[in-house]
Amino acid sequence: MKRGIDLGLVLCLQCHQVNQQASANNPGYCHRCGAPLFQRLPQSLSRTWALLITAAILLIPANLYPIMTVVYFGSGQPDTIMSGVVRLIQSGQYPIAILVFIASVAVPVIKILGIAFLLLVVQLRWRLSPHQCTLMYRSIEWIGRWSLLDLFMISILVTLVDLGEIATVSAGTGSTAFAGVVVLTMMSVMTFDPRLIWDLQDTKDEHDSN
């Protein structure tokens, strides 16, 4: 099966116009919007690895350091993500506890492991189904937005809950690290080029035909 790249066609990543590339080594610029054209995202694997490793490192302080401190009538203690989940469970708020655990713990870990798996598929040239790998990529891209739920909740509480000596809410060091994890994982999804998965399939087909 012929690819667009084999026919000299390049997709503009800005306006999604399909262009005829100027040459094999220099795709040129989009005829419609003037944006530079790339056959594949430049340095996709190295950039994605760098963002992913940094996110994995920040995931440690994001879970070890307090993410929020609630002071009610002069008493309170800082909570990490997991201690906050435990506190919600102890107070009987099971749906909220499950939601916080999924959005703040499960989703970031799943994204990091999922993108790392796709990177290994491309670099080690594993012969896996490109359809399933693409579905996995789309799923990771879709669930990534839910990581922002915890940060959104903290920002709302810090802004609205300021009752002087009665009750105050302040963000902790862990929230900064967690925000870094969210942003970096979202960027890693953007820098990974899923077309590299299908390049493996096309290479496999050419090899089998020979």
Backbone torsions as a table, in degrees:
resi	resn	phi	psi	omega
1	MET	NA	128.1	-179.2
2	LYS	-76.0	138.2	175.9
3	ARG	-95.6	161.4	176.2
4	GLY	-60.3	-35.5	-179.7
5	ILE	-66.0	-31.8	177.9
6	ASP	-71.9	-25.6	-179.7
7	LEU	-94.4	4.6	179.8
8	GLY	79.1	21.8	-179.7
9	LEU	-102.9	137.6	-179.0
10	VAL	-132.6	133.5	179.1
11	LEU	-87.7	129.6	174.0
12	CYS	-75.3	126.5	-177.6
13	LEU	-79.3	-7.8	-179.4
14	GLN	-93.3	-52.9	-177.0
15	CYS	-113.0	-0.6	176.8
16	HIS	65.0	26.7	173.8
17	GLN	-81.9	134.8	175.4
18	VAL	-85.2	123.1	-175.1
19	ASN	-118.2	153.7	170.0
20	GLN	-85.8	121.7	-175.7
21	GLN	-70.1	150.1	-177.6
22	ALA	-66.3	-44.3	177.7
23	SER	-156.0	172.7	-177.5
24	ALA	-66.1	-35.2	-177.6
25	ASN	-94.4	-14.9	-178.1
26	ASN	-137.6	93.0	-178.0
27	PRO	-60.5	-25.9	178.4
28	GLY	90.7	-146.9	-175.3
29	TYR	-128.0	155.3	-178.9
30	CYS	-64.2	134.4	-179.4
31	HIS	-70.9	-20.2	-176.2
32	ARG	-96.4	-51.5	-174.7
33	CYS	-108.8	-10.3	177.1
34	GLY	82.8	5.5	179.7
35	ALA	-72.6	148.7	177.4
36	PRO	-65.1	142.6	-178.2
37	LEU	-99.7	146.1	177.6
38	PHE	-135.8	133.3	176.0
39	GLN	-65.0	-39.9	173.1
40	ARG	-139.5	155.7	179.8
41	LEU	-56.9	129.1	-177.8
42	PRO	-61.4	131.7	176.5
43	GLN	50.0	42.5	-175.8
44	SER	-60.5	-47.5	-175.2
45	LEU	-67.6	-46.2	-177.1
46	SER	-66.3	-40.4	178.5
47	ARG	-66.4	-41.5	-179.8
48	THR	-66.0	-42.1	177.2
49	TRP	-60.3	-44.2	-178.8
50	ALA	-61.4	-45.3	179.0
51	LEU	-66.1	-38.9	-176.4
52	LEU	-69.9	-41.9	179.5
53	ILE	-65.5	-40.9	177.8
54	THR	-63.1	-41.2	178.3
55	ALA	-63.8	-40.2	179.4
56	ALA	-64.6	-36.4	178.2
57	ILE	-67.9	-43.3	179.8
58	LEU	-68.7	-19.9	179.9
59	LEU	-65.2	-26.4	-179.9
60	ILE	-68.0	-57.4	177.0
61	PRO	-65.5	-25.8	178.8
62	ALA	-63.4	-29.4	-180.0
63	ASN	-98.8	-21.1	-178.2
64	LEU	-89.1	-35.7	-177.0
65	TYR	-90.5	154.7	179.6
66	PRO	-61.2	137.6	178.3
67	ILE	-98.6	-22.4	-178.8
68	MET	-160.8	145.0	176.2
69	THR	-123.8	123.4	178.5
70	VAL	-111.9	119.7	178.3
71	VAL	-110.0	119.7	-176.7
72	TYR	-124.6	116.2	-176.3
73	PHE	54.0	44.5	174.0
74	GLY	81.3	-3.6	-179.6
75	SER	-125.5	145.5	179.5
76	GLY	169.0	168.1	179.4
77	GLN	-145.3	151.3	179.2
78	PRO	-68.7	147.8	-178.8
79	ASP	-122.7	135.3	168.2
80	THR	-82.6	178.8	179.8
81	ILE	-61.2	-47.7	-176.3
82	MET	-70.7	-38.2	177.9
83	SER	-66.9	-31.8	174.8
84	GLY	-66.9	-39.0	176.2
85	VAL	-63.6	-43.8	179.5
86	VAL	-62.8	-40.4	180.0
87	ARG	-64.0	-40.1	178.1
88	LEU	-65.1	-38.8	178.0
89	ILE	-65.3	-42.5	-179.6
90	GLN	-64.8	-30.1	179.3
91	SER	-86.9	2.2	176.6
92	GLY	83.8	9.6	-179.4
93	GLN	-93.7	68.3	-173.8
94	TYR	-65.7	-43.1	179.4
95	PRO	-60.2	-42.1	179.7
96	ILE	-67.5	-38.5	178.6
97	ALA	-62.3	-42.2	178.5
98	ILE	-65.4	-41.2	-179.5
99	LEU	-63.6	-45.1	179.2
100	VAL	-64.8	-40.9	179.9
101	PHE	-63.4	-43.8	-179.0
102	ILE	-66.4	-46.7	-175.3
103	ALA	-72.2	-34.8	-171.9
104	SER	-101.3	-21.6	-177.5
105	VAL	-115.7	-55.9	-173.6
106	ALA	-68.4	-46.9	-174.9
107	VAL	-62.2	-49.3	178.7
108	PRO	-60.0	-40.9	180.0
109	VAL	-66.1	-42.8	179.0
110	ILE	-62.1	-41.2	179.8
111	LYS	-63.9	-45.7	-178.9
112	ILE	-63.6	-47.0	-179.6
113	LEU	-67.4	-37.6	-178.4
114	GLY	-66.6	-48.1	179.2
115	ILE	-66.3	-38.0	176.6
116	ALA	-61.2	-39.8	177.9
117	PHE	-62.5	-44.4	179.9
118	LEU	-65.3	-36.6	176.6
119	LEU	-63.0	-42.2	178.5
120	LEU	-66.7	-35.9	177.4
121	VAL	-58.9	-43.8	-178.1
122	VAL	-72.8	-46.4	-173.9
123	GLN	-72.8	-37.1	-179.6
124	LEU	-91.7	-2.2	175.8
125	ARG	57.1	46.8	177.6
126	TRP	-69.8	138.8	-178.4
127	ARG	-89.5	78.8	178.1
128	LEU	-112.1	165.9	-179.2
129	SER	-65.9	120.3	178.5
130	PRO	-66.0	-28.7	177.3
131	HIS	-63.9	-45.1	-179.9
132	GLN	-67.9	-38.8	178.3
133	CYS	-65.4	-39.6	177.7
134	THR	-66.9	-40.3	176.5
135	LEU	-62.2	-39.1	177.8
136	MET	-63.9	-42.8	178.7
137	TYR	-61.5	-44.8	-179.6
138	ARG	-65.2	-35.9	178.5
139	SER	-66.3	-42.9	178.3
140	ILE	-63.2	-41.4	179.1
141	GLU	-63.6	-36.5	-177.6
142	TRP	-74.1	-43.0	-176.1
143	ILE	-77.3	-13.6	-176.9
144	GLY	-60.8	-32.9	-177.8
145	ARG	-65.1	-24.0	-177.6
146	TRP	-73.9	-12.6	176.3
147	SER	-66.7	-21.8	-179.0
148	LEU	-76.6	-9.8	-175.5
149	LEU	-60.8	-45.3	-177.8
150	ASP	-64.4	-44.0	179.2
151	LEU	-64.7	-37.7	178.3
152	PHE	-63.7	-41.7	-179.7
153	MET	-64.4	-42.8	-179.3
154	ILE	-64.4	-44.2	-179.1
155	SER	-62.7	-38.3	178.5
156	ILE	-66.4	-43.9	-178.5
157	LEU	-66.0	-43.3	-179.9
158	VAL	-62.7	-37.1	-178.1
159	THR	-74.3	-41.0	-171.6
160	LEU	-91.9	-35.6	-174.4
161	VAL	-91.4	92.9	175.0
162	ASP	-145.6	83.2	-175.9
163	LEU	-107.3	32.6	177.7
164	GLY	65.7	-122.5	-178.7
165	GLU	-80.1	-10.1	-178.2
166	ILE	-78.3	-53.7	-177.7
167	ALA	-156.7	136.3	174.8
168	THR	-140.8	151.2	177.3
169	VAL	-129.4	129.8	179.1
170	SER	-132.1	144.2	178.3
171	ALA	-78.7	145.1	-179.0
172	GLY	-103.2	-179.1	-179.3
173	THR	-62.9	-34.6	-179.1
174	GLY	-62.1	-29.6	-179.5
175	SER	-67.7	-34.1	177.0
176	THR	-66.4	-44.8	178.3
177	ALA	-64.7	-39.5	179.8
178	PHE	-66.0	-38.6	176.2
179	ALA	-60.9	-38.7	176.6
180	GLY	-63.2	-39.9	177.7
181	VAL	-61.6	-45.5	-178.4
182	VAL	-61.9	-48.6	-177.5
183	VAL	-65.0	-44.0	-176.7
184	LEU	-68.0	-38.2	177.6
185	THR	-68.2	-36.9	176.1
186	MET	-65.0	-39.8	177.9
187	MET	-68.0	-35.0	179.1
188	SER	-65.6	-34.2	175.5
189	VAL	-66.4	-36.7	-179.0
190	MET	-72.3	-34.7	-177.1
191	THR	-82.8	-18.2	177.3
192	PHE	-77.2	129.6	-178.9
193	ASP	-98.1	106.4	-177.3
194	PRO	-66.5	-14.4	177.5
195	ARG	-65.4	-21.8	177.6
196	LEU	-63.7	-28.9	177.7
197	ILE	-65.2	-42.0	-179.0
198	TRP	-75.7	-24.5	173.7
199	ASP	-62.2	-35.8	177.4
200	LEU	-64.1	-41.2	-179.8
201	GLN	-64.4	-41.9	179.7
202	ASP	-66.2	-37.5	176.7
203	THR	-65.8	-39.3	178.2
204	LYS	-63.8	-41.4	179.5
205	ASP	-64.0	-40.0	178.7
206	GLU	-66.1	-37.9	-179.8
207	HIS	-67.1	-42.8	-178.9
208	ASP	-67.2	-34.6	-179.0
209	SER	-70.6	-27.5	177.6
210	ASN	-81.8	NA	NA
